[in-house]
C-alpha cells in the first residue's frame, strides 16, 4: 500500500496500521539504489518505511509482523525505540535453538545471533513484548536438539 493510499484510508478514521509480511524487515532489498551514508545498506529499507508511515497524520499506532532474524538490524531496533507510535512488540521466529538444525533449515542465522537480537531489543526497550515460533520434529532432529527449542524459548524470554 502506498503512503497516498494510506492517507486516504485514514480519512475513514483508521487509527492503527499493521504492516504485514512473511519477512517484513527484508522490505526494500529488491529496490534500486544504495544509501548515501556509505553503510552498504539499500536506499530504502523497512526502517525507512516505518519512519514514513510514522509521519502520516492520523496514525496513532503502528505494528508489524513477521521479522526474520537474518534481516533484523540494530537500525530497526533503534527506530522502534525512537518512534512513539510504534507498538513495543516483536514477533521473531527462532525456529530452533540448535545451530545444526538451523543450518539444515537454511535459516541463515545461529541461536547466538537470535539471542543477540533479543538482547539488543531489551537494551533499547526493556519492557517490549517478544514472541516467536519454533518447529519441533524437523526431519533429522534428535531428542537432544529438540531440547534446545525449549531452552531457546526460555532463554529468549518467550513463554511456552
C-alpha positions as CSV (number, residue, x, y, z in Angstrom):
1,X,0.0,0.0,0.0
2,X,1.4,3.4,-0.9
3,X,1.6,6.3,1.5
4,X,-1.0,8.1,-0.6
5,X,-3.5,5.2,-0.3
6,X,-2.7,5.0,3.4
7,X,-3.6,8.7,3.9
8,X,-6.9,8.1,2.1
9,X,-7.7,5.2,4.4
10,X,-7.0,7.3,7.4
11,X,-9.8,9.7,6.3
12,X,-12.2,7.0,7.5
13,X,-10.7,7.1,11.0
14,X,-8.3,4.2,10.9
15,X,-6.1,4.7,14.0
16,X,-3.8,1.7,13.8
17,X,-1.8,0.4,10.9
18,X,-0.3,-3.1,10.8
19,X,2.5,-3.8,8.2
20,X,2.4,-7.4,7.4
21,X,4.8,-9.7,5.5
22,X,6.4,-13.1,5.9
23,X,9.8,-11.4,6.2
24,X,8.7,-7.8,6.7
25,X,12.2,-6.4,7.5
26,X,13.5,-7.6,4.1
27,X,11.4,-4.8,2.6
28,X,13.5,-2.7,0.2
29,X,16.1,-5.3,-0.6
30,X,14.8,-5.6,-4.2
31,X,14.6,-1.8,-4.7
32,X,17.3,0.0,-6.6
33,X,19.9,2.3,-5.0
34,X,22.2,2.3,-2.1
35,X,22.2,4.7,1.0
36,X,24.2,7.8,0.8
37,X,25.8,7.2,4.2
38,X,28.3,4.6,2.9
39,X,26.8,2.0,5.2
40,X,26.3,-0.5,2.4
41,X,22.6,-0.7,3.0
42,X,19.9,-0.2,0.4
43,X,18.5,3.3,0.0
44,X,15.0,2.2,1.1
45,X,14.7,-0.2,3.9
46,X,11.9,-1.3,6.2
47,X,13.2,1.1,8.8
48,X,12.7,4.0,6.3
49,X,9.2,2.8,5.6
50,X,8.4,2.8,9.3
51,X,9.6,6.3,9.6
52,X,7.4,7.4,6.6
53,X,4.3,5.7,8.0
54,X,5.0,7.2,11.4
55,X,4.9,10.7,9.9
56,X,1.4,10.2,8.3
57,X,-1.1,12.3,10.2
58,X,-3.9,10.5,12.0
59,X,-2.0,7.3,12.7
60,X,-1.8,6.6,16.4
61,X,-0.3,3.1,16.5
62,X,1.9,1.1,14.2
63,X,2.5,-2.7,14.4
64,X,4.4,-5.0,12.1
65,X,5.0,-8.7,11.7
66,X,6.8,-11.0,11.0
67,X,10.5,-10.3,11.4
68,X,13.3,-12.7,10.2
69,X,16.5,-12.8,12.3
70,X,18.5,-12.7,9.1
71,X,17.3,-9.2,8.2
72,X,16.7,-7.8,11.7
73,X,19.1,-4.8,12.3
74,X,20.2,-2.5,15.1
75,X,18.9,0.4,13.0
76,X,15.4,-1.1,13.1
77,X,15.5,-1.6,16.8
78,X,16.7,2.0,17.4
79,X,13.9,3.3,15.2
80,X,11.3,1.3,17.1
81,X,12.6,2.8,20.3
82,X,12.6,6.3,18.9
83,X,9.2,6.3,17.2
84,X,6.5,6.7,19.8
85,X,3.7,5.4,17.6
86,X,5.3,2.0,17.2
87,X,4.0,-0.7,19.5
88,X,6.7,-2.3,21.5
89,X,6.0,-5.8,20.2
90,X,8.2,-8.0,18.1
91,X,7.4,-11.4,16.5
92,X,10.7,-13.0,15.6
93,X,10.6,-16.8,14.9
94,X,13.6,-18.6,16.3
95,X,12.6,-22.0,14.8
96,X,15.2,-23.9,16.8
97,X,17.7,-23.4,19.5
98,X,20.1,-25.9,17.9
99,X,22.6,-24.4,15.3
100,X,22.8,-27.7,13.4
101,X,19.1,-27.8,12.9
102,X,19.0,-24.1,12.0
103,X,21.7,-24.8,9.4
104,X,19.7,-27.7,8.0
105,X,16.7,-25.4,7.8
106,X,18.8,-22.9,5.9
107,X,17.7,-20.2,8.2
108,X,20.8,-18.0,7.8
109,X,21.4,-17.3,11.5
110,X,22.5,-19.1,14.6
111,X,21.0,-19.3,18.1
112,X,23.6,-16.9,19.3
113,X,22.6,-14.3,16.6
114,X,19.0,-14.7,17.7
115,X,20.0,-14.2,21.3
116,X,21.9,-11.0,20.4
117,X,18.8,-9.6,18.7
118,X,16.8,-10.2,21.8
119,X,19.5,-8.6,24.0
120,X,19.5,-5.6,21.6
121,X,15.8,-5.2,21.9
122,X,16.0,-5.4,25.7
123,X,18.8,-2.8,25.7
124,X,16.6,-0.2,23.9
125,X,13.2,-1.3,25.1
126,X,13.4,-3.3,28.3
127,X,9.6,-3.7,28.5
128,X,9.0,-4.7,24.9
129,X,6.9,-7.9,24.3
130,X,8.6,-10.5,22.2
131,X,7.0,-13.6,20.7
132,X,8.4,-16.3,18.4
133,X,7.6,-19.6,17.0
134,X,9.5,-22.8,16.6
135,X,9.5,-26.1,14.6
136,X,9.6,-29.2,16.6
137,X,10.1,-32.5,14.8
138,X,12.2,-31.1,11.9
139,X,13.5,-34.1,9.8
140,X,16.7,-35.4,11.3
141,X,16.1,-33.5,14.6
142,X,17.1,-35.6,17.6
143,X,15.6,-35.5,21.1
144,X,18.7,-33.6,22.3
145,X,18.3,-31.0,19.6
146,X,14.6,-30.7,20.3
147,X,15.5,-29.9,23.9
148,X,17.2,-26.7,22.6
149,X,13.9,-25.4,21.2
150,X,12.6,-25.2,24.7
151,X,15.9,-23.8,26.1
152,X,15.9,-21.1,23.4
153,X,12.3,-20.2,24.3
154,X,13.2,-19.8,27.9
155,X,16.4,-18.0,27.1
156,X,14.7,-15.6,24.8
157,X,12.1,-14.6,27.3
158,X,9.3,-16.3,25.4
159,X,6.7,-18.3,27.2
160,X,5.6,-21.8,26.1
